[in-house]
């Protein structure tokens, strides 16, 4: 959530059920947002507990992989033409909606191709021999630049509230990619084992390594060992979160006293002049030796709509300049741009593709023309920004300046204290698999002797998992013979179950769907359907790999 928030206060472990406003008190946006989070958490938890972590309503998100010929035979379709049915699908209680039937290649919010093969544009043109289809689900934050419709024209474009949008993407998973994920998890666990400080921790990690090894064995054997292919795929998709979730600590590091009366006293640990919500976000994902991050003191909310961009000529040293025209500049220095700032070129394709292109540095700002000039170093390929306003091109400012690499970001150095600014230090715990977009929020406050709003355990800053994690659900898996087996559960509404079980014509005198016979029949139908699905899931896996 890259909004201009003071803080994000919702914590499910506190089990709050309601926020109460009191008369004559200051109204904070954090209180309003926390009430919305409480209700959303309740609804999603209820859906998950009642029905399960992933399920479809009726025929929603059903896959049609073949068509029926006039003679009654089935004709397989190429993967790009597989149809995805409209309807609803729930992943960890999150409602995913497919508004209209579409092909896999033309799905809304199309993802970055998982397989860069041939000249396919969608990634589904040349699929591997066997694979799994799964849903990647997350919530995307939208400000008025990314969703102009939320800004009331009566306010002349003044930014007000923002929105969260559920994004789902249907993706592929095959054997090599699944193996690579397990390799990354194993490497992270070994790093964590080397840094473990107690025999108990070492024993726990050793057990986790054995579980990952069993997952690898099941994958190699096609899932026959002790799990169905669908169950194995769910474990594979969740292995990163289960065994190698990255964690970060934030604290205030020591600093020397300053005799300058214009500088805040040395005992004020946070040295900023105003309250800030710092955002630490993973830029390039992967293991620690390849991962990088960026940070913002404004939660990444300083953005500028782009109306045009003009790549300049390449200089003799291989560098170039990129001129970007903006709709408007920031209203002041705090929310504006300055020379040497690092910025990220973003549009809808970039966000939905979960891209991580190099950041560019500001060289000059032309206030009259409302444009900025960016430096493009040699061998650096900037994101090909789309000037189409329907793609919502924008420029986002990040605030790191020191120790950045040629791409404008910082390396993830696990176990080391990394200074941000004004006394704030962060450290990544050893042994994590990082994903682009993972982020942490650090509220810094001037009051209270300059402290961070960060939890601690026995006086030590707590290691927190990232926000913004994605949710996964397995739709189905293909076999070596090209067949497709669905993995998700499906449920009709109670009304449909009752209608199917009742032999009385609706609307006749005395007809009551909720009579004991009707409810008993509906229960029998539901139980029978559930038992049938369990038997189908428990069938021995077909020879071959599940993906």
N, C-alpha and C positions, 0 to 999 in steps of 0.2 A: 504494500500500500504506500505509494509514493505521494501522499497528500501532505498538506501543510497542517500537521497535527502537533499538539503539544506533547502528547504521549498516547500510547495504546495501552489501556489499563486492564483489559479483560484477562483473567487468569482462571481457567476451568478448575484448577485444583482448589480454589477458594470456595467453590460451590455456592456462589451468590445466585439468588433467584430473582432479584429485582433491584432496580435503582430508584431511590426516593428523592425527589426534589423537595427542598425545604424553603419555606417562605423567607423572602428577603436575602437569599444567598446568591452568590455568583453562579451563573450557569456556564459550565465548561463543556466544550465539545467532546471531551473524553468521557464524560458521564453519559451523554446521549449515545455515543458510539458503543459504550459498554452495554447499555440496555439492549441495543440491537444485537450485539454479539451474544448476550445471554439467551435471547429468544432463538437466534439462529442455531446456537449450540444445542439447545433443548430439542428443537425440531429434528436436527440431523442425527442426534444421538438416539432419539425415539425411533426414527425410521430405521437406523442401523440395528438397534436392539430387537425391534419387532420382526423385521424381515431378513436382514442380513447386510453384509458389507457391499454387495453388488448384485443388482437384480433389475430386470426389465418389467415394465408394466405392459401387459398384453403382448402385442407384437412389436413394441418399440425396439428399434435398433437391431431388428432381425436381419440376417444376411441372406441374400438370394444369390447363389453362385451359379445357377443354371436356368435355362428356359426350357419349356416343354414344346417339342416339335408337334406338328399336326398329326404325326403317326403315333404320338404318345411317348416317344423316347425323349430323354433329357439331353440337352446340348450344353456342355460346360461353357461358361463365359470366361474371357480373360479377366485377370484380377482387376484391371482398371475399370471394367464394366460391372463388377459385382455391385449389387444394389444394397443400400442401407435403408431400412424402412424408417418412416417417420415415427415419432412417439417419444416416450420418456424412459430414461435409464437412471438408476440411482447408484452412485459410487460413494461409499462412506457417508451416506445420507445426503449427498449433494445431488440436486436435480439437474440432469443433463437433458436438453430438449433438442430433438432433430425436427425442425419445422416442416420439412418436405423430403420426400424420397430423393436420394442422390446416389451417385456412384462414389466409390472410394476415392477416385481421382478428383472428384469435384465436390468433396465434402466442404462444408463451411469451416472457416478457421483452419484451412489446410496446413499441415505441419511441414517442417523442413524434411525433404526426402531422407529416409534412413539409409538408403542405399544409393550411392552415386554411381549408377551403372548406365551404360549406353547414353542416350540423349534424352531420357525420360524426364519430364517436368514435374511429375508428382511423386516419383519413387515407387510407384506400383506397377510400372511398365514391365520390369524384368525381375519378378520375385524369385527367391530361392526355391529349391525343390519342395521343402516343407517349412512351414512357418506358423506362427501364432498371430492372431489379431487381438490387440488390446487397446483400451481407452486410457489416454493420458488426460487428467482433469485437474484444473487449477482455477484460481480466481485472479482475474486481471483487474488492476486498478485503473480507472479512467478519470482523467481530469477534463476540464472544459476544452482544452486543446485537442485531446484525443476523441472527445465526444461532444462536439459543439452544441448538440441539441439540448444538453442539460443547462446551458447558460441562457437565461432569459434575455431576449433582445431589449426588453424595457430597461435593463441595467447596462446596456451598451457593452455587453461582453464581459462585465465584471465577474470574476471567478467567485463562485459560491460553494455549494456542496459538490462532492465528487461521487463516483459510483464504483461498485465492485461488480464485475461481470464474470459469469461462469464460462470457461472455455473448455471444450472437449476436442480431442483429436484422436482419430483412429490411426494406429501405427502398427508396424510390423516388428516381430522379434524372431530371429532365426538362431540356429545353433552357435555359430561363431560369436554373434553379439551377446548371447546369453553366457557363453564361456568367458568373454571379456569382462562382463559384469562380475562374475564370480572371481576372476583373477584380481580385479581391483579390490573387491571386498577382502579377499585373502591377504593381499599386500597390506591393506589398511590394518587388519587385525594383527598381523605380525609386527607392524610398527607400534601399535598400541601395546602389544605384549612386551616389546623391548623397553617401553617407557613405564610399564606397570611398577607401582611402588610397593605392592604387598603380595604375599603368596596367594591370598584369596583372589586377588584380581588376575594373577597369572593363571590360576586354575580355571577361572570363569572364561577367560579368553581362549584357553586351550580347548575347553568344551565347545565354544563357538566355532573354532577352527575345525573341529571334528564334524560339527553340524554342516558347515559349508562344504566340507569334503564329501559328506554324504549326498548333499544336493548335487554336487558335480558328478558323483557316481550314478545317481538317479538320472541325471540328464544324459549321460553317455549311454545308459542302458535303455533309454526311452521311457523311463518312469515305471518299469515293471517291478522294481525292487519293493517299494512300500507305498507308492502313491500313484494316483491316476495322473495322466498328462495335465489335466486342468488344474489339479491341486498342486502339482509340481510347478506349473507356470506361475501360479499365484505366489508361491514361495520364492521363485526366482525374481519376480518383479519387486517383492518386498524385502529382498535380502539386504539391499543398501541401507534402508531405514532400520532394519532389525539389528544389523551387526556393525555398520560403519557410518552411523549418523554423525556428522561433524558437530563439534561443540566449541563455543567461544566464551571467553571470560573478558570482562571489562572492569577496569579499576583506575584509580588515580595514582599515578606514579610520583615519586619524590621529585622535588625541584628546589633549586637554590633560592635563597632569599634575595630580594632586590631592594636596594635603598631608594630607588626612584619613587617619589611620592605619587607619581601618576600611574604607577603599576599597582595592581591589587596586592595586598599583603601576602607574604609567603605562606601564612597559615590558611589562606583560602585555597583549598586544594584544586577546585576547578577554576581556572583563571579566565574563563570567558566573561565577556561583559554583559551577556544576556542569556536567557534560557534557550537551549537548543535541543532538537531531537536528532541525534546522529544516527546515520544509517550506514552499516557495513554490509556490502552486497558482493556476492561472488560473481566475478565476471566470466572467467574461463573455468569450467568445471574440470573434474577428474581427481586424481590423487594429488597430494600436497606438492609434489615436485613439479607439477604442471599447472596447478590452479593459481588463480590470481584474484584480486579483489579491488574494489574502489569504495570510496566513502563520501558521504555528504553530511554537512552540518544541518541541512534543511530537509532531511529525509528524502533527498532526491526530487523534491517538488519544484525546483527552479527549472522551468522549461519555457521554450520560446517557439511559437509556431513558425514554420519555414514556408515562405512563398516561392522561393526560387533559389537554385544553387548553380554556380558556374565554375566548373573545374578549370584551373589555369594551366598555362603551359609548363612543361617539365623543364627545370633548370639543368645546368650542366652537371651539377653534382647528383642528379637523380631525384631531387626533392621537387615538390610542387606546392602551389597554393590553391586553396579552395575558398571561393567567396560565397557566403550564404546570406541571402536576404531574408530578414525576419518581419513578421507582421507588426511587431512592436518590441521595444527593448524593455528591460526591467524598470520598475517604478522608482527604484533607488539603488544605491551601491550594494546593499545587502542582498537584494534579489535581482541583481543585474549581472553583467559580464564585465570582465577586466582582462587586460593583457596577461598572458601566461595561464589563464584558466584552462582546464581540460574539459572538453565537451564530448558528448556522444550523439551521433546522428541516428535518429530513431524514426521508424514509421511502422505501420501495421504489419508489414511483411517481416520486419526485423523482430518485433515483439512476439508475433505468433510463431515465428521460426525459432525463437529462443536463441537468437544469434549472440555472438560475442566478438564483434569486430573491434579494431583498435580505436581508442579515443584520439582526438586531435586537439592540438593546443592553439589557443587564440593568439594571433599575432597583432592584429589591429582591429579597432572598432570605428566604424563611420556612423556617427550619430545622425547626421543629416540624411544619409541614404538608408539608415536602419539596417546596416549590414555588418557582418564580421568576416574577417579573413583568417583562415585556419591554415596551419602548416601541415603538410603531408610529407613526412620524411621519406627518404629513399627506401625502397622495398616494403613500404607500408601501403596496403590496399584498403582505402576507406570504404565504408558501406555505400553502395550505389543508391543514394536516397531518391525516393520517388516524389516528384513535385506535385503529383495529383493530390488535390486537397481531400479527396475521398480516402486516401491512404493515411491522412493525418500526419504528415512529416513534421518533425520537431527536433529541436536541439536541446539536450539536457545537460545541465552543468553539474560536474562533480568537483570536489574540493581538495583532493589530494594534490600536493605539490612536491613534497620531499620524497626521495628514494624511488621515484616512479621509473619504469622501464620505457623503452621506445614506444610502447603501445599505450602509455599514459596510466598504467595500473601498477599495483604493488603485488609482490609475490607472497603467497601464503607460506609463511615460515612457521611450522608447527612447533610449539613449545617455547618460542621466543616472544619477548615483549615487544610489541610494535607500537610506536608512538603515533598518535593522530595529531592532536593539537591541544593546547591549553591544559596540559597535564594528563590527558586521557590516554590510557594505554590499553591495548587489547592483546589477547594471545589465543591461538587456536590449539585446542588439545590434540595431542598426537593421535593419528589413526582415524582419519575421516575420508570419505569419498564425497567430494563437493559437486554440487550441481549449479549450473548457471541460473541465477535468480534467487538462490538461497540468501536470506538476509537476516540481520539482527538490528534491533533498535536500542539506542542508548540515550535515555533522557538525561540531560545535564542541567543542573539547577544552580543559579547564583546564590539563592538563599540557602540557609542551613549550612553555612560555612563552605559553600561550594561543593556539593556532593553529586554523585550519580545515583539515579533511581535504578539500581541494579541489585538483585537479591544476593545474599551471602549465606554461607553455611559455616557456622562456628567462626565467624569473622573473616572467612576466606570467600572471595567472589565466586559465585556459583558458575558452573559451566553449563550454558544453555544451548539447546538445539536450535536450529534456524527456524525462522518463520518462512511462510511461502512455499512449503513443501507441496509436491504434486501427489495426486491420488491416482491409483492404477486399478484397472479391472480387466480381467481376461474375457474376451468375447467368445473366442473359439480357436481351434487348432486344426491344421490340415494334416493329412496322412500322406504316406509315400505314394498312394494311388490317386492322389488328388482330391480325396473326399474331405469334407469339412464337418467337424463335430463341434456343436455349440457347447460352451462351458457355463454360461450364465443361467441363473434361475429366472423363471417367468411366472408372473402372478396376474390373474384377472382380478377385476374389482369384485367385491362381495356381491354387488348387484348382479354381475354377470354369472357368478357361481350359483346364486339363488335362482336366477332365471333358467339356467341350464338344468338345474336339479328339479324344478317345479314343473309338474304336468298340468297344473291348473292354468287356464288361460287368464293372463292379467286383465283386470278390469271387470271380471265377472263378480256377481254378488257373493259376498262372504270370502272373497279371495284375500289372503293375507300372507305376504312373503315371509313374515317373521313368525309364523306358526311353528310349533315344535317339529312337525314332520318335515316342513320345508328346510328349517335350519339343520335338522339331522341329516337330510339328504345332501345338503350343501357341504356339511362337514365330511361326510363320507366321500364325496367327490374330491374335496380338497386333499384329504388324507390319501386317497388312492393316487391322485396326481403326484403328491409329494413322494410316496413310496416308489412310484414309477421312476421319478427323477433320481431318487437315491440309487435304485438298481442300475440305472443308466450310467451314473457317475462311478459306481463300484465295479463296472465291467472291466475285465483285464484289458490293459492297453494293447493296442495293435502293435505288431513289431515295427521297429523304427523309432526315430527320435521324435519327441513331442513338438519340436520346433524345427 
